[in-house]
Amino acid sequence: MKKILSYLLLFYFLITVPCFAEKTGFTQDDRERLVRLEATLKVFMQQVDKRFTELREDMNKRFEQMTNFLWMLVGIFTTLTGVVIGFAYWDRRTIVRKARDEAIEAIEKEGRLRDLIMALRKLASEEKKVAVVLRNFGLL
């Protein structure tokens, strides 16, 4: 019997207790709390926007610095390439000129070409046909 009574009492409380619960809706405190939350969020978003703007400006400056650095590297490598090509051309020209002078000296020593040209010039002063031929070849 005690069990039945305890069950009935429990059933009674389960049905009646929710009736005593106060049903409060949206109160003035809730409204003020939401207004404060909105103001706090507004300030936070302004700070976030300000920070993002600063970060964007810093990032733009960094990209500009990197771009300038890359242009400097391009200029340096272009200059180095031009200098190397110029040095190679100058060295090649100098070597060819020196080799040509040495070859002419060797020919003059061995073949006595100079003496032959001098002899032909002397002959050209007497012979007009020889003078014409030497002028055609640029030896007179």
ABEGO torsion letter per residue (X at the ends): XAAAAAAAAAAAAAAAAAAABBBBBBBAAAAAAAAAAAAAAAAAAAAAAAAAAAAAAAAAAAAAAAAAAAAAAAAAAAAAAAAAAAAAAAAAAAAAAAAAAAAAAAAAAAAGAAAAAAAAAAAAAABAAAAAAAAAAGAX
